[in-house]
Amino acid sequence: MALSINKGYVLGANQGDARVALPWYVIMHESGNPKDVYDPNAILNEVKWMRSNWSNAYSTYFVGGGGQIYQIGEPGYVSWAALSANPYAPVQIELARTADRETFRADYQAYIALARQSAQTYGIPLTLDEGSAGNRGIKTHAWVTANYGGDHVDPYAYLASWGISKAQLATDLAGGVSNSSPAADNPNVVTVKYVPGYGVAALGDNGKQVPGSNLVLKHGTAWRSNGISIIGNQACYNIGRGWWLPQQYTDQAGLITINYVPGYGVAAVNSSGKQIAGSNTKFKSGSRWLSATVVKIRGQVCYKVSTSEYIPAQHTRGSGQVFK
């Protein structure tokens, strides 16, 4: 992909490190800032803060906001984001967080493309976290911590929340992002389905509407769910911030999508909570079933899919569970 880089916030002539970095590593980070998730201006705020506080820490690039790339440091020179590994990294890349699926897709594609291009520019192998200190390649901050010290382990946890495993990251860095990458879909992402141009109100833990939330949860926006519960007598997705998105206003309204190990199925339970033998052959991962009724059976949220069959919510899209 063609990379467009915003250089409006590059450090000044007397700012940053003047040392040329040894071409050993491209280091990948993520911001770790939970405030970024619901902030449409997160990338710009992160860049402005880093530029103003460069004497404490800064990276070469920052990615976010739907695939935007901002340059802060000068490629080829030492930047200050990975402690003792800094002198060996001509490029270090930060990634801003988001809870929006389309934003993440674009961010991830730019993140990977920038890392690949940077590695190729400096003759660095397109390998991920291989070997110990001195072994050239693309590295995460987690690898830096393991080999040079420190306490950061990014970006693995954040990428995993979007379905990107270490193995998938390595594959994408080696060959680029394909349509088969988990970044293309995530079983815990639901999309608001309402009136074009308008939004729906989230519910709080008390079941009451959250003022102003309809300005954020606009029709067509996608959100990562951390779990499903019954709030105000209806199924809702936990999208963080103490907000619950009613299922009836999403692409999962009136139905469920089985989320389990690919190729396998889950067992339905009866009204007493007992598993129904053989039902796992029918309710395969990825299959969709009509369901307008949600109940609790022995404390577990379940969807009714027939007169006698119920599917535990933990095995449906938006449950927050990741199965491989």
Secondary structure, DSSP 8 states (H G I E B T S, - for coil): ----EE-TT---TTSS--SB--TTEEEE-----GGGTT-TTHHHHHHHHHHHTTTT-B-SEEEETTTEEEE-S-TTB--BSSGGGGGG-SEEEEE---S-HHHHHHHHHHHHHHHHHHHHHTT--S-BS-SSTT--EEEEHHHHHHHH--S--TTHHHHHHTT--HHHHHHHHHH---TTSGGG--TTEEEB-SSTT-B---B-TTS-B-TTGGGTSBTT-EEE-S-EEEETTEEEEE-STT-EEEGGGBTTTTEEEB-SSTT-B---B-TTS-B-TTGGGTSBTT-EEE--EEEEETTEEEEE-SSS-EEEGGGBTTSS----
